[in-house]
Amino acid sequence: MLRATSAGSALALMMAVGGLTAVAQPPARPAAERPAETRPGMAVRAKQILGTRVNIRGGTAVGTVDDIVLSDEGVVEYLIVAHEGKMVTVPWEAAKFDYEKRAATVNITQEQYRTIPTYTTERYPNFYTPTYRTEVYRYYGLTPGQGRRLERRR
């Protein structure tokens, strides 16, 4: 009988302390409702990226983000941009996002964009061969790994 009373008392005490904690803290607003400058670390979810309209220099729309390619370490490496059944690989570092407008801009010209090799869902490239990585990054004026090194210095 004493055990039941002690357990009941402990449970009541835990509920009381838990209740006080919940009352003492104001309800947190979801990060998406807070201004961007107050979002700690601003987490980005995949569904905020998938379907995003992609433009190149001059505002020309070139497609939408159809897929995201992650490295073995879970780092976003590439965006797959689809348009009219064809796809192109865009290094993550090459795209500048406006998450609120669901838009991304890649700072290359239309002439540069036309030179990028396309592929279809039936035959994806091998994203991690050194030759492919170097070639794709070069189309965007980047070097593989360059963006991450710059990010770490900030």
C-alpha positions in Angstrom: 0.0 0.0 0.0 2.9 2.4 0.8 4.4 1.7 -2.6 1.3 2.7 -4.4 1.0 5.9 -2.4 4.7 6.8 -3.0 4.4 6.1 -6.7 1.2 8.1 -6.9 2.9 11.0 -5.0 5.9 10.9 -7.3 3.6 10.9 -10.4 1.6 13.9 -9.0 4.9 15.8 -8.2 6.2 15.1 -11.8 2.9 16.3 -13.3 2.9 19.4 -11.1 6.5 20.3 -12.0 5.9 19.6 -15.7 2.8 21.8 -15.6 4.7 24.7 -14.1 7.4 24.4 -16.7 4.8 24.5 -19.5 3.0 27.5 -18.0 6.3 29.4 -17.4 7.4 29.2 -21.1 5.6 31.1 -23.8 4.5 29.0 -26.7 7.1 29.0 -29.4 6.2 30.1 -32.9 7.2 27.7 -35.7 10.5 28.8 -37.3 8.7 29.4 -40.7 6.5 32.1 -39.0 9.5 34.0 -37.6 11.5 36.5 -39.7 14.5 34.9 -41.5 16.9 36.9 -39.4 15.6 35.4 -36.2 15.6 31.8 -37.3 18.4 30.0 -35.5 20.4 28.1 -38.1 17.4 28.3 -40.5 16.8 24.6 -41.2 15.8 23.9 -44.7 13.5 21.0 -45.5 13.7 19.1 -48.8 10.1 19.9 -49.6 11.0 23.6 -49.5 13.5 22.9 -52.3 11.7 20.3 -54.5 9.5 22.0 -57.1 11.4 25.3 -56.7 11.5 27.3 -59.9 15.1 27.7 -61.2 16.1 30.8 -63.2 19.4 31.8 -64.8 20.9 35.2 -65.2 18.3 37.6 -66.6 15.4 35.8 -65.0 15.0 33.1 -67.7 13.2 30.1 -66.2 15.1 26.8 -67.0 13.0 24.3 -65.0 12.2 23.2 -61.5 14.1 21.2 -58.9 13.1 17.6 -59.4 15.6 15.9 -57.1 18.4 16.4 -54.6 21.6 14.3 -54.6 23.3 13.7 -51.2 26.9 12.6 -50.6 27.6 9.5 -48.5 28.0 11.9 -45.5 24.5 13.3 -46.0 25.7 16.6 -47.5 23.6 18.1 -50.3 25.8 18.0 -53.4 23.6 18.6 -56.4 20.2 19.8 -57.5 18.6 18.0 -60.4 16.7 20.5 -62.5 14.1 19.2 -64.9 12.5 20.8 -67.9 10.5 19.2 -70.7 11.7 15.7 -69.9 15.4 16.6 -69.7 17.5 17.1 -66.6 20.7 18.9 -65.7 22.9 18.7 -62.7 23.4 21.9 -60.7 26.0 22.0 -57.9 24.3 23.1 -54.6 26.9 25.9 -54.3 25.8 27.4 -57.7 22.2 28.0 -56.6 21.0 31.0 -54.5 17.6 30.3 -53.0 14.7 32.6 -52.1 12.8 30.1 -50.0 9.8 32.4 -49.4 9.3 32.8 -53.2 10.2 29.1 -53.9 12.8 30.3 -56.4 16.5 29.7 -57.1 18.9 31.6 -59.3 22.0 30.2 -61.0 24.4 32.9 -62.1 25.1 31.7 -65.6 24.0 33.0 -69.0 21.6 31.2 -71.4 24.5 30.4 -73.7 26.4 28.8 -70.8 23.3 26.8 -69.7 22.8 25.4 -73.3 26.3 23.8 -73.1 25.5 21.7 -70.0 24.8 18.1 -70.9 21.3 16.8 -70.3 20.0 13.4 -69.4 16.8 11.6 -68.6 15.4 9.6 -65.7 16.3 6.4 -67.6 20.0 7.1 -67.5 21.4 9.2 -64.7 25.1 10.1 -64.8 27.6 8.8 -62.2 27.6 11.9 -60.0 30.8 11.1 -58.1 33.3 10.2 -60.7 36.1 12.8 -60.5 35.8 13.7 -64.2 32.0 14.3 -64.0 32.3 16.4 -60.9 35.0 18.6 -62.3 33.2 19.0 -65.6 29.8 19.9 -64.0 31.3 22.4 -61.6 33.2 24.0 -64.4 30.0 24.8 -66.3 29.0 26.9 -63.3 32.4 28.5 -62.8 33.1 26.5 -59.6 35.6 24.0 -58.3 34.3 20.9 -56.4 34.4 21.6 -52.6 35.0 25.3 -53.1 31.6 26.4 -51.6 32.0 24.4 -48.4 35.4 25.7 -47.7 34.1 29.3 -48.0 31.1 28.5 -45.8 33.3 27.2 -43.0 35.4 30.4 -42.9 32.3 32.6 -42.1 
